[in-house]
Amino acid sequence: MAILNCVEASLSWLLANQKGRHANLFTKGPAFVDFPEPTFVVDSPDCGPSGSYMKPQYTQVGEDRFPELTWSAPLVGVKEYIIVIEDPDAPLPKPATHALFYSIPAQTSRVTAVDIKPVLGSEKERKLNGGFKYGKNVRGTIYGGPRPLLNHGPHDYYYQVVALKESIDIAKMSATPTKSELAAAISGKVAGWGAWIGKFERKWE
């Protein structure tokens, strides 16, 4: 384990400047030209206000539990929501995608760990307990919590909640849509958005 940690820490040193892709976050895309800033507040009762450090149990270091998210009462005219979770500090050309949730019912203002559990027998449809679906992330899973490189410094994890004034046309997307597909699907449909930011760092001590 010590050897692996040494290798990972060395890699982090080499990639120390490969962080801060915030300009490429989902909510900085063309669909948000009319909404350059958040329009509602997103909180996490499990982890605290936006900007809080995430507890180990909400990361891959621990149980990798999804942190509960809550947001303001549904906006007038909203048809559905999507949630895009990204790490702009991952040493990649673009922010790493940790989860994509879409077709979230308009009346929803809270998503918990139970909500992102799969509905039994609906593997092909990718339905979740909360009444919505999930897309493709970097791990090929429903959700992957924080796990930054060892000694790479603090990473920001953006839990972005987007309100849509029109429903996404699922028929025009693949069975497991990518972030790019979702970005195209919501063009002209954004009604507002908010984000909760969780921080996490792995240190070799």
Helices and strands as residue ranges (DSSP letters): H 2-14, G 22-24, G 26-28, G 30-32, E 42-43, E 52-53, G 56-58, E 69-71, E 80-87, E 96-105, E 110-111, E 133-134, E 155-164, G 170-172, H 179-185, E 190-200
